[in-house]
Amino acid sequence: MFADPHAKKVGAEAPSYLGDLIPFIGAGFGALQGYINHKATHLHPLIQMHHFFIFSFIFQMIFFPLFVRHPEFYSFDPNYGAFGWLSNSSNFFMVIGVVSPLTGILGNIGYFTAYTYWPMQIVAAAILTEPFIGQIVGIALGQDEVPGILTGLGLIVITIGFMTASYGVKLKQEYQLEEIMLELEEDKELT
């Protein structure tokens, strides 16, 4: 967007839900990765991030093309190819020098590390507001339009996900409190 502020979206003739499949199913793979690592608290955040990117890569480069079946998916085409970012040297250096280290590495390490210090609700809120802020920036830069009804439905799905995560944390806290109370009662009976 910064290299060509007058660029327009391409592929508008394709069904819009195909683009939504990437984050939606990717979220499922992220949840699967989280489930696999949920008891592995001894793992360093870099290792957890590595697992996350492996699951993401498997989905985005192997499974997603099965849904889209676009002939140029594995090409260097700047509009349709998965490797289109390699077609222009300035894009390549921007991705390798700025986007990957800042948003890819530091951003994800920050999320994984945040789980250590803050409750899941706070981290989930930060993760779930990211696309909302991205949409606002896209509209402000003239790269996107004001979203329609499908985006509203997506916000409902995100809200349900946030509420489900909050409810899970509440149940976990209640369970931990019951365990502590049982331990205290057992200690009282022993003394």
Secondary structure, DSSP 8 states (H G I E B T S, - for coil): --S-TT-----TTS-THHHHHHHHHHHHHHHHHHHHHTT-TTS-HHHHHHHHHHHHHHIIIIIHHHHH--TTTTS--TTT-TTGGGSSHHHHHHIIIIIIIIIIIIHHHHHHHHHHHS-HHHHHHHHHHHHHHHHHHHHHTTSS----HHHHHHHHHHHHHHHHHHHHHHHHHHHHHHHHHHHHHHHHHH-
